[in-house]
Amino acid sequence: MLTDSHTHLYLDAFADDRNEVVERAFENGITRMYLPNIDAKTVEPLLNLTRAFPSRCFPMLGLHPTSVNEDYPSELEVIASHMEQNRVAAIGEIGIDLYWDKTFQPQQEAAFQHQLEQAKEMNLPVVIHARESFKEIFKVMDRVWDSSLKGIFHSFTGGREELEKIRDYRFMIGINGIVTFKNSGLAEVAREIPPDRLLLETDAPFLAPVPFRGKRNESSYLLHTAEKLAGIHGMNLDRLASVTTENALKIFTLH
């Protein structure tokens, strides 16, 4: 019984076979899938999928950092209105992404802080996207963090220094197919993540694990990441599945 803590199965990449992809995940033992939002336009497709599979797919709503521009306050208002009408498992995915473009870095930082504060007010966990931005993420986190704030650093690709900082926040750490990439270096760092802080994710349709690297990712491929992490931590697959699913149940408000 595995849990995919981060998968975008509502995106157009799955338009032709979405139900089959979801069913294939179930057949491979992935019993829960958590869906992170991107922007105001993706809310309805996301919610439609959670309504179609209410005991398997769970919504998370937030504004992705690469969707932040000068109009971000109105996007946040739309997403907040949906959160008033729908129960969500977390606020996400949110954060800062400086890989593609730094034009809206101040707006990204402001939107990130706003959503962190919103999470504290609503007693919800957050799902954080950090790409080329750990320094900036930590600066904002240090301004607002207290013990009431909980969440996940998804698609972790940092080193030991970043890992220690995240452990200080007592956040969970999401690992996906990158850990199976030969030259990623993530396996060495993942070995140092305490099992009680570890979550599995696909980030589908992105970052498919070996042997599907370069192809469309899907939640059923989580099994390959799980097998890799089980080996890294010296566990059998059933034990890793149990531990990571238990961690997901602890952090998310819906399951």
NORPETA-V110565 format. One record per residue. PHI is phi in whole degrees, -180 to 180 (NA if undefined). BURIAL is # if it has 24 or more other ideal C-beta (glycine too) atoms within 12 Angstrom, else .. D_CENTER is the distance of its C-alpha to the mean C-alpha in Angstrom with 2 decimals. Layout:
phi=PHI burial=BURIAL d_center=D_CENTER
phi=PHI burial=BURIAL d_center=D_CENTER
//
This chain:
phi=NA burial=# d_center=18.52
phi=-100 burial=# d_center=15.04
phi=-124 burial=# d_center=11.71
phi=-89 burial=# d_center=8.96
phi=-82 burial=# d_center=5.93
phi=-164 burial=# d_center=4.08
phi=-150 burial=# d_center=7.32
phi=-103 burial=# d_center=9.49
phi=-69 burial=# d_center=12.69
phi=-85 burial=# d_center=14.38
phi=-74 burial=# d_center=15.03
phi=-62 burial=. d_center=18.61
phi=-59 burial=. d_center=18.04
phi=-111 burial=# d_center=18.39
phi=-60 burial=. d_center=21.23
phi=-87 burial=. d_center=23.90
phi=-148 burial=. d_center=22.54
phi=-56 burial=# d_center=19.56
phi=-62 burial=. d_center=21.24
phi=-64 burial=. d_center=22.27
phi=-64 burial=# d_center=18.79
phi=-64 burial=# d_center=17.64
phi=-63 burial=. d_center=20.87
phi=-64 burial=. d_center=20.53
phi=-62 burial=# d_center=17.29
phi=-58 burial=# d_center=19.30
phi=-63 burial=. d_center=22.17
phi=-95 burial=# d_center=20.24
phi=89 burial=# d_center=19.22
phi=-89 burial=# d_center=15.65
phi=-92 burial=# d_center=16.47
phi=-137 burial=# d_center=13.31
phi=-135 burial=# d_center=10.53
phi=-106 burial=# d_center=7.93
phi=-107 burial=# d_center=8.04
phi=-88 burial=# d_center=6.49
phi=-83 burial=# d_center=9.70
phi=-115 burial=# d_center=11.29
phi=-157 burial=# d_center=14.76
phi=-64 burial=# d_center=17.68
phi=-72 burial=. d_center=18.68
phi=-91 burial=# d_center=15.65
phi=-61 burial=# d_center=15.80
phi=-64 burial=. d_center=18.68
phi=-58 burial=# d_center=17.56
phi=-63 burial=# d_center=14.30
phi=-64 burial=# d_center=16.52
phi=-61 burial=. d_center=19.11
phi=-69 burial=# d_center=17.02
phi=-68 burial=# d_center=16.14
phi=-72 burial=. d_center=19.88
phi=-72 burial=. d_center=20.90
phi=-133 burial=# d_center=19.05
phi=-66 burial=. d_center=18.90
phi=-98 burial=. d_center=18.76
phi=-123 burial=# d_center=16.14
phi=-114 burial=# d_center=13.61
phi=-127 burial=# d_center=12.18
phi=-87 burial=# d_center=11.39
phi=-130 burial=# d_center=9.23
phi=-120 burial=# d_center=11.24
phi=-176 burial=# d_center=11.31
phi=-111 burial=# d_center=12.72
phi=-64 burial=# d_center=10.97
phi=-61 burial=# d_center=13.12
phi=-74 burial=# d_center=14.79
phi=-99 burial=# d_center=16.02
phi=-85 burial=# d_center=17.73
phi=-142 burial=. d_center=21.50
phi=-67 burial=. d_center=24.66
phi=-98 burial=. d_center=24.08
phi=-60 burial=# d_center=20.75
phi=-60 burial=. d_center=22.47
phi=-70 burial=. d_center=23.42
phi=-62 burial=# d_center=19.94
phi=-64 burial=# d_center=18.74
phi=-64 burial=. d_center=21.74
phi=-62 burial=# d_center=21.00
phi=-66 burial=# d_center=17.46
phi=-63 burial=# d_center=18.98
phi=-65 burial=. d_center=21.68
phi=-68 burial=# d_center=19.36
phi=-69 burial=# d_center=17.83
phi=-70 burial=. d_center=21.46
phi=-101 burial=. d_center=22.14
phi=-137 burial=# d_center=19.16
phi=-73 burial=. d_center=17.51
phi=-128 burial=# d_center=13.75
phi=-83 burial=# d_center=11.41
phi=-172 burial=# d_center=9.74
phi=-99 burial=# d_center=10.08
phi=174 burial=# d_center=7.37
phi=-96 burial=# d_center=6.40
phi=-129 burial=# d_center=9.24
phi=144 burial=# d_center=10.93
phi=-140 burial=# d_center=13.56
phi=-130 burial=# d_center=14.13
phi=-113 burial=# d_center=17.70
phi=-74 burial=. d_center=17.74
phi=-87 burial=. d_center=19.30
phi=-161 burial=. d_center=21.11
phi=-106 burial=. d_center=22.02
phi=-56 burial=. d_center=24.10
phi=-106 burial=# d_center=22.05
phi=-58 burial=# d_center=20.90
phi=-60 burial=. d_center=22.73
phi=-69 burial=# d_center=21.22
phi=-61 burial=# d_center=17.65
phi=-64 burial=# d_center=18.51
phi=-67 burial=# d_center=20.18
phi=-64 burial=# d_center=17.46
phi=-63 burial=# d_center=14.93
phi=-63 burial=# d_center=17.62
phi=-57 burial=# d_center=18.49
phi=-75 burial=# d_center=15.13
phi=-64 burial=# d_center=15.01
phi=-67 burial=# d_center=18.52
phi=-61 burial=# d_center=17.80
phi=-62 burial=# d_center=15.28
phi=-64 burial=. d_center=18.11
phi=-65 burial=. d_center=20.61
phi=-94 burial=# d_center=18.79
phi=56 burial=. d_center=17.78
phi=-118 burial=# d_center=14.12
phi=-73 burial=# d_center=11.12
phi=-120 burial=# d_center=8.90
phi=-118 burial=# d_center=5.35
phi=-105 burial=# d_center=6.86
phi=-100 burial=# d_center=7.34
phi=-129 burial=# d_center=10.52
phi=-134 burial=# d_center=12.87
phi=55 burial=. d_center=16.50
phi=-152 burial=# d_center=16.05
phi=-59 burial=# d_center=15.70
phi=-58 burial=. d_center=19.20
phi=-70 burial=# d_center=18.60
phi=-59 burial=# d_center=15.38
phi=-65 burial=# d_center=17.41
phi=-62 burial=. d_center=20.37
phi=-69 burial=# d_center=18.76
phi=-58 burial=# d_center=17.15
phi=-65 burial=. d_center=20.63
phi=-73 burial=. d_center=22.21
phi=-117 burial=# d_center=20.42
phi=-68 burial=# d_center=19.08
phi=-148 burial=. d_center=20.91
phi=-67 burial=. d_center=20.44
phi=-81 burial=. d_center=19.33
phi=-90 burial=# d_center=16.01
phi=-137 burial=# d_center=13.21
phi=166 burial=# d_center=9.50
phi=-136 burial=# d_center=6.84
phi=-93 burial=# d_center=7.07
phi=-86 burial=# d_center=4.31
phi=50 burial=# d_center=6.76
phi=-65 burial=# d_center=9.53
phi=-135 burial=# d_center=12.83
phi=-81 burial=# d_center=15.06
phi=-106 burial=. d_center=18.27
phi=-66 burial=. d_center=19.97
phi=-64 burial=. d_center=20.63
phi=-66 burial=# d_center=17.05
phi=-61 burial=# d_center=16.25
phi=-63 burial=. d_center=19.16
phi=-63 burial=# d_center=18.17
phi=-65 burial=# d_center=14.74
phi=-64 burial=. d_center=16.76
phi=-62 burial=. d_center=19.16
phi=-75 burial=# d_center=16.63
phi=64 burial=# d_center=15.96
phi=-90 burial=# d_center=12.17
phi=-79 burial=# d_center=10.16
phi=-130 burial=# d_center=9.01
phi=-92 burial=# d_center=6.62
phi=-118 burial=# d_center=9.13
phi=-125 burial=# d_center=9.56
phi=-60 burial=# d_center=12.85
phi=-56 burial=# d_center=13.77
phi=-65 burial=# d_center=15.21
phi=-89 burial=# d_center=17.71
phi=-75 burial=# d_center=19.00
phi=-57 burial=. d_center=22.44
phi=-107 burial=. d_center=22.58
phi=-73 burial=# d_center=19.08
phi=75 burial=. d_center=20.24
phi=-73 burial=# d_center=16.90
phi=-60 burial=# d_center=18.66
phi=-66 burial=. d_center=20.96
phi=-74 burial=# d_center=18.39
phi=-59 burial=# d_center=16.29
phi=-61 burial=. d_center=19.63
phi=-93 burial=# d_center=19.71
phi=-80 burial=# d_center=16.52
phi=-59 burial=. d_center=18.05
phi=-54 burial=# d_center=17.25
phi=-78 burial=. d_center=16.68
phi=-117 burial=# d_center=13.69
phi=-99 burial=# d_center=12.06
phi=-127 burial=# d_center=9.20
phi=-98 burial=# d_center=9.18
phi=-154 burial=# d_center=6.95
phi=-107 burial=# d_center=8.64
phi=61 burial=# d_center=7.00
phi=-57 burial=# d_center=10.37
phi=-89 burial=# d_center=12.81
phi=-97 burial=# d_center=12.11
phi=58 burial=# d_center=12.71
phi=-61 burial=# d_center=14.74
phi=-75 burial=# d_center=15.98
phi=-61 burial=# d_center=19.69
phi=-99 burial=. d_center=21.88
phi=-107 burial=# d_center=20.15
phi=-54 burial=. d_center=19.19
phi=93 burial=. d_center=19.96
phi=-102 burial=. d_center=19.76
phi=-64 burial=# d_center=17.47
phi=-84 burial=# d_center=14.61
phi=-151 burial=# d_center=14.19
phi=-64 burial=# d_center=12.81
phi=-64 burial=# d_center=16.20
phi=-74 burial=# d_center=15.76
phi=-55 burial=# d_center=13.39
phi=-56 burial=# d_center=16.80
phi=-71 burial=# d_center=17.59
phi=-67 burial=# d_center=14.76
phi=-62 burial=# d_center=15.72
phi=-63 burial=# d_center=19.32
phi=-63 burial=# d_center=18.83
phi=-69 burial=# d_center=17.15
phi=-60 burial=# d_center=19.83
phi=-64 burial=. d_center=22.43
phi=-61 burial=# d_center=21.10
phi=-96 burial=# d_center=21.25
phi=65 burial=. d_center=24.45
phi=-114 burial=. d_center=23.32
phi=-81 burial=. d_center=24.09
phi=-63 burial=# d_center=21.39
phi=-61 burial=. d_center=22.13
phi=-67 burial=. d_center=21.73
phi=-63 burial=# d_center=18.33
phi=-60 burial=# d_center=17.18
phi=-64 burial=# d_center=18.75
phi=-64 burial=# d_center=17.35
phi=-71 burial=# d_center=13.64
phi=-68 burial=# d_center=14.11
phi=-61 burial=# d_center=16.08
phi=-63 burial=# d_center=13.43
phi=-63 burial=# d_center=11.02
phi=-65 burial=# d_center=14.15
phi=-72 burial=# d_center=14.86
phi=-89 burial=# d_center=11.83
phi=-86 burial=# d_center=11.22
phi=-89 burial=# d_center=14.27
phi=-125 burial=# d_center=14.60
phi=-167 burial=# d_center=15.19
//
